[in-house]
Amino acid sequence: MNERRDATQPSAGTSEHERATGTELICLRPRRIRLVCWVSAILLVVVFSLIATTLTGPTGSGYGTFQRGDQVAMIGLGIMFALGALLFTRPRVEADVRGVRVRNIIGSYELPWEVVRGVRFDRGAPWAALELYDDDLLPVVALQAADKQLAVDGVRALRRLHQAHLTAVTERAAR
């Protein structure tokens, strides 16, 4: 049975049995950007709603008037911008002994460990990346430098699963 690890504890508490049988499932999501995005989305809807309620032009001033439809459209714009901000809460990475699934802001990838050369988190990089054998780098936006220790723990957990896969491959090859 797979045990799901959330972003709050990506690798803490993993038992030796889970490591030995390969049932560990790691699920990581960024923390800070989600908080910032949700607060921003709420503020966008509130601000655009306040602007919409104050959109009343003087009649006959020559500058035009705002109708009820204009107010509804302004609220709709606030909702659309809020939904756009919430796209940044989408990143996630899930990994187990079979492979890694990466969901970025735009695009999702499911890769077996066989195509992954390593897990990188370069100094100064905003997020981690998977180095593939075809010399591509796949960004893992879910592991962001802004999350500090959470990102470090997540990279270590991914590296541990990748190393477990490499060990299993060399053991199979030695037989």
HUDASUL-V684259 format. One record per residue. N is the residue number from 1. RES is the residue in one small letter. NEAR is the number of other C-alpha atoms within 8 Angstrom. Layout:
n=N res=RES near=NEAR
n=N res=RES near=NEAR
//
This chain:
n=1 res=m near=3
n=2 res=n near=6
n=3 res=e near=7
n=4 res=r near=8
n=5 res=r near=12
n=6 res=d near=10
n=7 res=a near=12
n=8 res=t near=5
n=9 res=q near=8
n=10 res=p near=14
n=11 res=s near=10
n=12 res=a near=5
n=13 res=g near=4
n=14 res=t near=8
n=15 res=s near=6
n=16 res=e near=6
n=17 res=h near=6
n=18 res=e near=10
n=19 res=r near=10
n=20 res=a near=6
n=21 res=t near=6
n=22 res=g near=8
n=23 res=t near=11
n=24 res=e near=13
n=25 res=l near=12
n=26 res=i near=15
n=27 res=c near=13
n=28 res=l near=14
n=29 res=r near=11
n=30 res=p near=16
n=31 res=r near=8
n=32 res=r near=8
n=33 res=i near=9
n=34 res=r near=11
n=35 res=l near=8
n=36 res=v near=8
n=37 res=c near=12
n=38 res=w near=10
n=39 res=v near=8
n=40 res=s near=10
n=41 res=a near=14
n=42 res=i near=9
n=43 res=l near=8
n=44 res=l near=12
n=45 res=v near=12
n=46 res=v near=9
n=47 res=v near=9
n=48 res=f near=12
n=49 res=s near=11
n=50 res=l near=8
n=51 res=i near=9
n=52 res=a near=12
n=53 res=t near=8
n=54 res=t near=6
n=55 res=l near=8
n=56 res=t near=8
n=57 res=g near=8
n=58 res=p near=8
n=59 res=t near=7
n=60 res=g near=6
n=61 res=s near=6
n=62 res=g near=5
n=63 res=y near=7
n=64 res=g near=9
n=65 res=t near=8
n=66 res=f near=10
n=67 res=q near=7
n=68 res=r near=6
n=69 res=g near=7
n=70 res=d near=9
n=71 res=q near=12
n=72 res=v near=9
n=73 res=a near=8
n=74 res=m near=12
n=75 res=i near=12
n=76 res=g near=8
n=77 res=l near=9
n=78 res=g near=14
n=79 res=i near=11
n=80 res=m near=8
n=81 res=f near=10
n=82 res=a near=13
n=83 res=l near=9
n=84 res=g near=8
n=85 res=a near=12
n=86 res=l near=12
n=87 res=l near=8
n=88 res=f near=11
n=89 res=t near=11
n=90 res=r near=9
n=91 res=p near=14
n=92 res=r near=13
n=93 res=v near=14
n=94 res=e near=11
n=95 res=a near=13
n=96 res=d near=12
n=97 res=v near=13
n=98 res=r near=8
n=99 res=g near=10
n=100 res=v near=12
n=101 res=r near=11
n=102 res=v near=12
n=103 res=r near=14
n=104 res=n near=13
n=105 res=i near=10
n=106 res=i near=5
n=107 res=g near=6
n=108 res=s near=8
n=109 res=y near=7
n=110 res=e near=8
n=111 res=l near=9
n=112 res=p near=9
n=113 res=w near=11
n=114 res=e near=5
n=115 res=v near=9
n=116 res=v near=12
n=117 res=r near=9
n=118 res=g near=9
n=119 res=v near=12
n=120 res=r near=9
n=121 res=f near=9
n=122 res=d near=6
n=123 res=r near=4
n=124 res=g near=4
n=125 res=a near=8
n=126 res=p near=7
n=127 res=w near=12
n=128 res=a near=16
n=129 res=a near=12
n=130 res=l near=13
n=131 res=e near=13
n=132 res=l near=12
n=133 res=y near=8
n=134 res=d near=5
n=135 res=d near=6
n=136 res=d near=7
n=137 res=l near=8
n=138 res=l near=8
n=139 res=p near=9
n=140 res=v near=14
n=141 res=v near=13
n=142 res=a near=13
n=143 res=l near=15
n=144 res=q near=12
n=145 res=a near=10
n=146 res=a near=6
n=147 res=d near=11
n=148 res=k near=8
n=149 res=q near=6
n=150 res=l near=12
n=151 res=a near=12
n=152 res=v near=8
n=153 res=d near=10
n=154 res=g near=13
n=155 res=v near=13
n=156 res=r near=8
n=157 res=a near=11
n=158 res=l near=11
n=159 res=r near=10
n=160 res=r near=8
n=161 res=l near=11
n=162 res=h near=11
n=163 res=q near=8
n=164 res=a near=9
n=165 res=h near=11
n=166 res=l near=8
n=167 res=t near=8
n=168 res=a near=8
n=169 res=v near=8
n=170 res=t near=8
n=171 res=e near=8
n=172 res=r near=7
n=173 res=a near=6
n=174 res=a near=5
n=175 res=r near=4
//
